[in-house]
């Protein structure tokens, strides 16, 4: 007797869930099938949770990499907190950290199954010319590093481009910088993907309030974006933990719906949602768990990320 199978996949991620198909001889009774399905539910939930992104920003990467206990402490934190990808700032004063320190850090994290993305920042790379070329130069440095260190290579590029910080770009609905930002994303992607590097970028929530065409251009520029969902709560706002969780569930669902509203295109970016320590303090792990559980069924939701590892170090 042969058992046929069908598979569902979630946005191209390697997540396969077997569905029951009839035996060629005799169909089991309904109760037996129901018991089997119920028994499979915990396995399905575990598989979905394992497929989610659980990221962390790591600033001052050179200091951490060159500290005697820095790399091991970062690795131990990631393992304890279920973090499976890191966004590590790899330069100081415009210079990339020493290759030896970097290869040791990457190899250590890879040994625990943790991805490493090179975190590159700019306030001005939306502007064509020297600012854009400076960012692309850093991307080329990452590519060159990978070419020379094939056993300890970066897995991706993580962009932190913040033109909204400039005075002329502030204000609700002010998206005058969006076309240049999208062009910067595309220019990085052109360099990174042939070098087998993924590209992810941090975005603020006002980018999701644009027109349908503005949102389409943003969501088609890269395969993955990370929404910085900040300032929903604060440790001293008087709200109970349950109230903060409820607010987070509602707001995260609202922004996911807003991002993809009216867009039926293929090739749209998946979305990670980032939360930060100043908004939740010691409650941050519980909030990240609530965020994942609330949005696990959304096909566009890829997982969660915390900002930042350095906040934890500073609190010690």
TORMAR-765684 format. One line per 10 residues: number of its first residue (from 1); their letters; for each residue x, z, y of N, C-alpha, C. Coordinates in pm, whole numbers. Example, Ala and Ser with C-alpha at 12.3 -4.5 7.8 and 13.67 -1.06 7.14 Angstrom:
// residues 2
1) AS) 1319,780,-569,1230,780,-450,1320,780,-330; 1285,708,-225,1367,714,-106,1290,787,3
This chain:
// residues 316
1) XXXXXXXXXX) 85,0,-120,0,0,0,88,0,125; 44,-73,229,125,-83,350,48,-26,468; 114,49,552,54,106,671,97,24,792; 0,-38,862,33,-113,983,39,-17,1100; 105,-58,1210,118,31,1325,113,-49,1453; 59,13,1557,62,-44,1690,135,54,1780; 186,3,1887,264,92,1974,220,74,2119; 220,189,2186,199,189,2331,332,219,2397; 357,158,2512,477,192,2588,438,222,2731; 514,309,2795,483,350,2932,587,292,3026
11) XXXXXXXXXX) 549,181,3093,630,116,3195,771,85,3148; 779,33,3025,909,-13,2979,1003,98,2935; 962,226,2951,1047,334,2906,1037,342,2755; 1142,384,2691,1147,380,2544,1068,495,2485; 936,485,2500,848,591,2452,744,526,2363; 749,550,2237,659,484,2145,577,586,2070; 446,565,2072,354,659,2009,279,588,1898; 299,625,1772,231,556,1664,84,587,1660; 3,484,1636,-141,499,1621,-178,477,1475; -279,550,1431,-322,536,1293,-384,399,1270
21) XXXXXXXXXX) -358,340,1157,-422,215,1118,-475,234,976; -576,159,937,-639,183,807,-547,149,693; -557,229,586,-491,195,462,-558,71,404; -482,-8,335,-537,-130,279,-632,-101,163; -625,21,108,-711,53,-5,-832,132,39; -815,259,67,-929,347,92,-909,422,222; -1011,425,308,-1003,492,436,-1025,642,415; -937,729,467,-956,873,450,-1083,918,519; -1133,1031,478,-1255,1083,538,-1230,1119,683; -1339,1122,763,-1327,1145,906,-1261,1276,940
31) XXXXXXXXXX) -1291,1383,866,-1234,1513,896,-1083,1514,874; -1037,1445,770,-893,1439,742,-820,1368,856; -880,1258,902,-820,1185,1013,-815,1272,1138; -924,1345,1165,-930,1430,1283,-824,1539,1276; -808,1600,1157,-707,1705,1141,-567,1648,1165; -543,1527,1117,-412,1465,1137,-386,1435,1284; -488,1385,1353,-473,1357,1496,-444,1484,1575; -516,1592,1544,-494,1718,1614,-354,1771,1587; -307,1753,1464,-172,1798,1431,-65,1720,1507; -97,1594,1543,1,1510,1613,8,1540,1763
41) XXXXXXXXXX) -93,1604,1821,-97,1624,1966,25,1697,2020; 71,1808,1957,192,1872,2011,314,1781,2008; 324,1695,1905,437,1603,1897,431,1500,2009; 311,1451,2039,295,1355,2148,332,1418,2281; 284,1541,2304,314,1610,2429,464,1634,2444; 529,1670,2334,674,1693,2338,749,1564,2371; 705,1452,2310,770,1324,2336,756,1283,2482; 637,1306,2539,616,1271,2680,704,1356,2771; 711,1486,2741,792,1575,2824,939,1536,2817; 986,1499,2698,1126,1461,2681,1159,1333,2757
51) XXXXXXXXXX) 1060,1245,2773,1084,1118,2841,1085,1132,2992; 1035,1244,3046,1029,1261,3190,1168,1285,3249; 1185,1237,3372,1305,1266,3449,1298,1411,3497; 1410,1482,3485,1425,1614,3545,1560,1614,3616; 1557,1584,3746,1680,1562,3820,1717,1676,3912; 1841,1670,3963,1886,1767,4063,1988,1701,4155; 1976,1729,4285,2076,1684,4382,2193,1781,4382; 2313,1725,4386,2435,1806,4388,2520,1759,4505; 2518,1836,4614,2599,1804,4730,2739,1867,4715; 2833,1825,4797,2971,1874,4792,3030,1855,4653
61) XXXXXXXXXX) 3007,1737,4597,3057,1707,4465,3207,1728,4448; 3290,1683,4544,3435,1703,4529,3474,1850,4516; 3408,1939,4591,3440,2081,4581,3405,2135,4443; 3289,2096,4393,3245,2143,4262,3336,2089,4152; 3371,1961,4162,3452,1898,4058,3592,1958,4051; 3645,2002,4164,3782,2053,4166,3791,2204,4154; 3676,2271,4150,3674,2415,4126,3699,2442,3978; 3773,2547,3947,3811,2575,3808,3690,2588,3716; 3582,2650,3766,3463,2668,3684,3347,2581,3729; 3369,2499,3832,3260,2422,3890,3189,2329,3794
71) XXXXXXXXXX) 3260,2240,3724,3193,2148,3634,3118,2217,3521; 3179,2319,3460,3112,2390,3352,2988,2463,3401; 2996,2522,3521,2880,2592,3577,2766,2495,3604; 2798,2377,3655,2693,2276,3678,2631,2233,3546; 2716,2207,3446,2665,2167,3315,2574,2275,3257; 2617,2401,3266,2538,2512,3209,2405,2525,3282; 2405,2508,3413,2281,2513,3490,2185,2404,3444; 2235,2284,3430,2150,2172,3390,2089,2196,3252; 2170,2241,3158,2120,2267,3023,2014,2376,3025; 2039,2485,3098,1945,2597,3103,1814,2558,3168
81) XXXXXXXXXX) 1819,2469,3268,1699,2433,3344,1634,2304,3294; 1685,2245,3188,1626,2122,3135,1650,2001,3221; 1755,2002,3303,1789,1889,3390,1857,1780,3307; 1808,1658,3318,1867,1548,3239,1930,1439,3324; 1926,1453,3458,2003,1362,3541,2043,1430,3671; 2163,1395,3719,2219,1456,3839,2248,1349,3942; 2232,1386,4070,2263,1297,4182,2377,1364,4258; 2500,1318,4234,2618,1388,4281,2683,1316,4397; 2695,1386,4511,2768,1333,4625,2915,1324,4588; 2970,1205,4591,3102,1181,4531,3212,1162,4634
91) XXXXXXXXXX) 3181,1178,4762,3284,1155,4863,3287,1270,4963; 3399,1285,5027,3416,1382,5135,3491,1313,5247; 3433,1320,5368,3494,1255,5486,3518,1106,5461; 3423,1044,5388,3429,901,5365,3520,858,5252; 3587,954,5185,3678,921,5077,3622,969,4944; 3628,884,4843,3580,920,4711,3670,1027,4650; 3610,1118,4574,3688,1226,4513,3791,1170,4415; 3898,1247,4385,4001,1199,4292,3942,1158,4158; 3994,1050,4104,3938,994,3981,3946,1091,3865; 4055,1168,3855,4070,1260,3742,3959,1364,3742
101) XXXXXXXXXX) 3931,1423,3858,3824,1523,3868,3690,1461,3835; 3670,1341,3882,3542,1275,3862,3519,1239,3715; 3621,1187,3648,3604,1152,3508,3577,1274,3422; 3642,1386,3452,3619,1508,3376,3476,1558,3395; 3427,1552,3519,3290,1597,3548,3188,1510,3477; 3204,1379,3488,3110,1287,3424,3111,1303,3273; 3230,1312,3214,3239,1326,3069,3174,1454,3021; 3191,1562,3097,3131,1690,3060,2979,1682,3062; 2924,1622,3165,2779,1609,3175,2725,1514,3069; 2792,1402,3048,2749,1309,2945,2750,1375,2807
111) XXXXXXXXXX) 2843,1467,2785,2851,1535,2657,2729,1619,2626; 2653,1655,2730,2528,1729,2711,2405,1641,2735; 2425,1510,2733,2313,1417,2746,2256,1409,2885; 2338,1433,2988,2292,1436,3127,2345,1313,3200; 2255,1234,3259,2294,1117,3335,2360,1159,3466; 2444,1071,3520,2513,1097,3646,2494,978,3739; 2432,1001,3854,2417,899,3956,2502,935,4077; 2569,837,4134,2650,857,4254,2558,862,4375; 2557,974,4444,2470,996,4560,2539,946,4686; 2482,843,4748,2539,779,4868,2443,796,4984
121) XXXXXXXXXX) 2492,845,5096,2406,878,5210,2440,795,5333; 2337,774,5416,2356,704,5544,2231,723,5629; 2249,730,5760,2135,729,5851,2112,590,5910; 2207,500,5892,2205,374,5966,2214,248,5880; 2217,262,5748,2239,145,5662,2120,51,5659; 2008,89,5723,1897,-6,5737,1934,-117,5834; 2034,-94,5916,2077,-193,6014,2184,-285,5953; 2159,-414,5960,2259,-509,5912,2384,-499,5998; 2498,-527,5936,2623,-520,6010,2712,-410,5956; 2792,-346,6041,2893,-249,5994,2835,-133,5912
131) XXXXXXXXXX) 2718,-80,5954,2660,34,5882,2621,-6,5740; 2556,-121,5727,2518,-169,5594,2642,-197,5510; 2739,-261,5570,2861,-295,5495,2937,-171,5450; 2932,-65,5530,2997,60,5489,2932,114,5362; 2798,114,5356,2728,159,5236,2762,71,5117; 2759,-61,5136,2788,-153,5027,2933,-136,4980; 3022,-100,5071,3160,-73,5032,3167,46,4936; 3086,150,4962,3084,265,4871,3027,224,4735; 2927,137,4735,2872,89,4608,2981,15,4529; 3057,-67,4599,3166,-140,4532,3271,-44,4477
141) XXXXXXXXXX) 3295,67,4545,3389,168,4495,3340,228,4364; 3210,254,4356,3153,308,4232,3167,206,4119; 3138,81,4150,3151,-25,4049,3295,-36,4001; 3390,-30,4095,3532,-38,4057,3573,82,3972; 3522,200,4007,3552,320,3927,3502,301,3784; 3380,252,3769,3326,230,3635,3409,129,3557; 3455,27,3623,3536,-76,3557,3667,-17,3503; 3721,82,3576,3850,140,3537,3835,261,3446; 3711,312,3431,3691,434,3352,3567,415,3264; 3580,330,3166,3465,291,3085,3412,404,2997
151) XXXXXXXXXX) 3492,507,2973,3447,617,2889,3386,732,2968; 3387,720,3100,3326,823,3185,3275,754,3311; 3171,676,3295,3122,591,3403,2993,647,3461; 2966,615,3587,2839,649,3647,2727,571,3579; 2610,633,3573,2493,567,3516,2411,493,3622; 2425,535,3747,2343,472,3850,2390,508,3990; 2323,445,4087,2341,472,4230,2216,542,4281; 2234,649,4357,2120,720,4416,2137,715,4568; 2043,652,4635,2052,628,4779,1976,732,4859; 2041,784,4960,1980,876,5056,1997,815,5195
161) XXXXXXXXXX) 1916,714,5223,1923,643,5352,1810,696,5439; 1843,750,5556,1744,821,5637,1735,769,5781; 1689,646,5799,1673,597,5937,1568,674,6015; 1477,743,5944,1374,821,6013,1432,938,6092; 1560,970,6069,1623,1079,6144,1663,1037,6285; 1671,907,6310,1708,861,6444,1587,873,6537; 1610,911,6663,1499,937,6756,1399,823,6767; 1449,699,6768,1358,585,6787,1266,561,6668; 1296,627,6555,1214,605,6435,1124,723,6401; 1122,824,6484,1040,941,6457,895,913,6495
171) XXXXXXXXXX) 805,995,6442,664,982,6474,584,927,6358; 462,981,6343,372,936,6236,340,788,6254; 346,713,6147,311,572,6152,419,481,6205; 531,537,6247,640,457,6300,727,408,6184; 703,285,6140,776,227,6028,854,103,6072; 898,103,6195,970,-13,6248,1098,-39,6170; 1152,65,6105,1277,52,6031,1259,3,5888; 1133,-6,5840,1110,-33,5698,1167,-168,5651; 1150,-277,5724,1208,-403,5676,1359,-395,5653; 1431,-332,5744,1575,-317,5727,1610,-226,5611
181) XXXXXXXXXX) 1529,-120,5590,1552,-29,5478,1533,-102,5345; 1428,-181,5337,1402,-260,5215,1517,-357,5190; 1566,-421,5295,1679,-513,5280,1802,-440,5227; 1826,-318,5276,1940,-240,5228,1926,-210,5080; 1804,-169,5038,1780,-143,4896,1810,-267,4812; 1762,-382,4859,1782,-506,4783,1930,-543,4775; 2002,-524,4885,2145,-556,4885,2222,-469,4786; 2187,-341,4779,2251,-252,4682,2216,-295,4540; 2091,-328,4518,2046,-368,4383,2119,-494,4335; 2142,-588,4427,2213,-712,4390,2353,-682,4339
191) XXXXXXXXXX) 2418,-581,4396,2551,-543,4350,2546,-459,4222; 2450,-366,4217,2451,-264,4112,2404,-314,3977; 2297,-390,3974,2238,-426,3845,2330,-513,3758; 2401,-611,3812,2495,-684,3725,2606,-596,3669; 2631,-482,3736,2732,-387,3689,2671,-280,3599; 2546,-301,3559,2476,-211,3467,2456,-72,3526; 2428,-67,3655,2395,57,3724,2249,53,3767; 2176,161,3740,2041,173,3793,2049,207,3942; 1939,185,4014,1933,220,4156,1805,298,4182; 1820,412,4247,1711,502,4282,1728,537,4428
201) XXXXXXXXXX) 1620,564,4500,1633,598,4643,1532,705,4681; 1576,797,4767,1488,900,4822,1403,841,4934; 1275,877,4936,1187,832,5044,1104,948,5095; 1066,943,5221,976,1043,5278,832,995,5265; 738,1089,5275,600,1052,5243,537,957,5344; 590,948,5466,525,858,5562,541,711,5524; 640,680,5438,655,543,5392,537,500,5305; 469,595,5244,355,562,5158,226,548,5237; 231,570,5367,112,559,5452,106,424,5523; 196,335,5487,198,204,5550,89,113,5497
211) XXXXXXXXXX) 86,-10,5547,-11,-109,5502,16,-150,5358; -78,-224,5300,-60,-271,5163,68,-353,5151; 93,-443,5245,212,-527,5237,341,-446,5257; 335,-345,5344,452,-260,5363,483,-182,5236; 378,-129,5172,399,-55,5048,445,-146,4935; 391,-266,4931,434,-362,4829,584,-393,4845; 628,-417,4966,769,-450,4988,859,-334,4946; 817,-212,4974,894,-94,4937,900,-77,4786; 786,-87,4721,778,-58,4577,833,-169,4490; 856,-286,4548,916,-394,4471,1066,-409,4499
221) XXXXXXXXXX) 1117,-328,4593,1259,-339,4628,1350,-279,4522; 1304,-171,4457,1384,-99,4358,1298,-63,4237; 1360,-37,4123,1282,3,4005,1239,148,4007; 1301,231,4090,1268,373,4093,1286,429,4233; 1189,511,4276,1196,580,4404,1170,729,4380; 1222,812,4470,1201,956,4460,1136,1004,4588; 1012,1047,4577,936,1097,4692,974,1241,4720; 1020,1266,4842,1057,1401,4882,931,1472,4934; 865,1546,4847,737,1609,4880,764,1750,4931; 799,1758,5059,845,1883,5118,738,1945,5210
231) XXXXXXXXXX) 758,2074,5235,683,2151,5335,535,2163,5304; 498,2159,5176,359,2190,5139,334,2339,5145; 436,2417,5114,426,2563,5111,558,2622,5159; 557,2757,5175,679,2830,5207,668,2968,5146; 782,3032,5115,776,3163,5050,698,3268,5127; 693,3256,5260,625,3358,5340,488,3319,5390; 423,3219,5327,295,3172,5381,175,3252,5333; 198,3353,5249,89,3440,5205,6,3385,5091; 36,3265,5044,-40,3207,4933,10,3261,4800; -85,3279,4707,-50,3320,4572,11,3201,4497
241) XXXXXXXXXX) 83,3231,4390,148,3125,4312,47,3022,4264; -67,3069,4215,-170,2977,4166,-222,2885,4275; -235,2939,4395,-282,2857,4507,-180,2749,4543; -52,2785,4538,52,2687,4567,54,2577,4461; 35,2616,4335,30,2517,4228,-87,2423,4246; -202,2477,4280,-320,2393,4300,-296,2294,4414; -236,2340,4521,-208,2252,4635,-110,2143,4595; -10,2180,4518,89,2082,4473,25,1978,4382; -62,2019,4292,-131,1924,4204,-213,1824,4285; -286,1874,4383,-372,1787,4464,-288,1691,4547
251) XXXXXXXXXX) -187,1743,4617,-108,1660,4708,-24,1557,4632; 34,1595,4520,113,1498,4444,26,1385,4392; -94,1420,4342,-187,1317,4297,-231,1226,4410; -251,1286,4528,-293,1207,4646,-187,1106,4685; -61,1148,4687,45,1057,4730,73,949,4625; 62,983,4498,77,880,4395,-33,775,4407; -157,820,4429,-268,726,4447,-248,641,4572; -203,703,4680,-180,633,4806,-73,526,4790; 32,557,4717,144,464,4702,101,333,4637; 19,341,4531,-11,222,4450,-150,166,4477
261) XXXXXXXXXX) -221,222,4573,-357,177,4602,-359,28,4637; -438,-48,4561,-455,-191,4588,-345,-279,4537; -244,-221,4475,-130,-298,4425,-142,-318,4275; -169,-440,4234,-176,-471,4093,-53,-544,4044; 50,-549,4128,169,-626,4094,244,-566,3976; 310,-650,3902,406,-603,3804,540,-581,3875; 627,-504,3815,758,-482,3874,760,-381,3986; 658,-297,3996,657,-192,4098,744,-75,4054; 805,-8,4150,889,107,4120,808,219,4058; 870,290,3965,816,417,3920,854,525,4019
271) XXXXXXXXXX) 785,641,4012,803,745,4113,842,878,4051; 954,933,4097,991,1072,4074,950,1150,4198; 910,1276,4181,873,1358,4297,971,1475,4306; 1031,1490,4424,1128,1595,4448,1068,1711,4526; 1101,1833,4484,1064,1955,4554,1191,2028,4596; 1181,2115,4696,1302,2181,4743,1290,2333,4739; 1404,2399,4725,1411,2544,4714,1352,2616,4835; 1378,2574,4960,1323,2649,5074,1170,2659,5075; 1102,2568,5008,955,2572,5008,899,2670,4905; 974,2698,4798,919,2778,4688,1008,2893,4643
281) XXXXXXXXXX) 1132,2897,4686,1220,3005,4645,1233,3013,4493; 1221,3134,4440,1236,3156,4296,1122,3094,4215; 1016,3052,4281,903,2991,4210,924,2843,4180; 1035,2787,4226,1056,2642,4212,1046,2594,4067; 1109,2658,3968,1094,2609,3831,950,2601,3784; 870,2701,3818,729,2699,3779,654,2587,3849; 689,2558,3973,625,2451,4048,660,2314,3989; 784,2297,3949,825,2171,3887,750,2150,3755; 733,2255,3679,659,2244,3553,514,2207,3580; 454,2271,3680,315,2239,3714,302,2095,3762
291) XXXXXXXXXX) 399,2048,3837,400,1910,3885,404,1812,3769; 492,1837,3674,503,1749,3556,374,1747,3475; 316,1864,3453,195,1872,3372,77,1803,3441; 69,1816,3572,-43,1759,3646,-41,1607,3646; 79,1548,3642,90,1402,3658,139,1329,3534; 146,1400,3422,200,1340,3299,121,1217,3255; -7,1213,3285,-88,1100,3243,-87,982,3338; -17,994,3451,-12,885,3549,99,787,3509; 69,661,3486,171,567,3439,282,542,3538; 260,574,3666,364,552,3767,457,672,3783
301) XXXXXXXXXX) 417,787,3730,494,910,3748,605,917,3645; 729,931,3691,844,934,3601,900,1074,3577; 868,1169,3666,919,1303,3647,946,1372,3781; 1026,1479,3775,1047,1564,3893,1195,1587,3917; 1227,1633,4038,1365,1664,4073,1367,1780,4172; 1475,1856,4169,1487,1974,4256,1601,1954,4355; 1574,1998,4477,1674,1995,4584,1698,2140,4625; 1814,2194,4595,1927,2128,4534,2005,2234,4455; 2103,2189,4378,2192,2279,4307,2267,2370,4404; 2302,2318,4519,2378,2395,4618,2299,2512,4673
311) XXXXXX) 2165,2498,4682,2082,2611,4724,2096,2727,4629; 2102,2697,4500,2121,2802,4400,2257,2869,4417; 2362,2790,4443,2494,2847,4464,2497,2937,4588; 2431,2892,4694,2431,2969,4818,2356,3101,4806; 2257,3104,4714,2175,3225,4697,2246,3333,4617; 2357,3297,4553,2429,3397,4471,2494,3504,4557
